[in-house]
Amino acid sequence: MNSQSFIPSLPLRPYVEEYTFLQSSINFPFIQSLPPGGRSGILFNLGSECQIGFSKSTQIVPTIALGGQLTQTLHITHQAGCQLLLITFRTNGLYQLFGAPMSEFVNQLLDVELIFPPLLRQQWREMLDQLREIDSIQERIRLIEKQLLVYVNRAPIIHNNWVKEASTWLAQPGNGRIQKLSTEIRISPRQLSREFSRQVGITPKSFVQVMRFRNIFRAVHSQKTCSWSDLVHLGGWYDQAHFCNDIYEITGLTPSAFFAQHSATAGLLMNNHDIIR
């Protein structure tokens, strides 16, 4: 499976992290695993039918789907001719643009026909038709950005978005103490958890677990040597047992088994971008 990632234009960078184009390069079914990355997204299926799901359930990928936060590893079964274009939003970027209650979409990939209001559904269906007529990935992304900028211009200006501030703080290694964060931003732990879940999709505690995984995933695939003790320290786990339990809960595999089997996933969490000009 070939993948290309692109950085959004400047006006969209507060909301969108990247665009990723996935295209099948084989003539037989291939399963690719996508571990949690602390982000939500919108997925366009531009090619042949493919399946997506968790270990115990799968579904056909809708033509346009909204995917919420992941707390488990998602598996994509690519067929010959599969083409997927993914918009990955920043932590609460999708909420800021569309106002969707993100707690309703955790570990789900839902057809936008079930989520968006009629006018919005029609606009995105028309965009999908145009995307399928365009061969250039850069031109496809420009078309998507033109539509997204409409929502940017409509989004309310938030002068003090403490949810975004909180997610940035929690994403840093070692910053997993929710009570300390609550004190620093002067928000009660209960209010912090409720509003964070609404805008991001998961609780601050779950977000810390996911971001620990994302941080050590990047470390494993960007360094020539990295010991287990290095990863435990980098992620801020209490000990190696805590580290192993978290990795197993997210991936269903031991750390050694996961990192040995899923090196092909590295590009999806590493931010190896091209720039749309």
Salt bridges, closest charged atoms under 4 A:
GLU17 OE1 - ARG39 NE 2.73
GLU17 OE2 - ARG214 NH2 3.01
GLU18 OE1 - HIS273 NE2 2.57
GLU113 OE1 - ARG121 NE 3.20
GLU113 OE2 - ARG125 NH1 2.54
GLU139 OE2 - ARG142 NH1 2.82
GLU195 OE2 - ARG198 NH2 2.67
ASP246 OD2 - HIS242 NE2 3.85
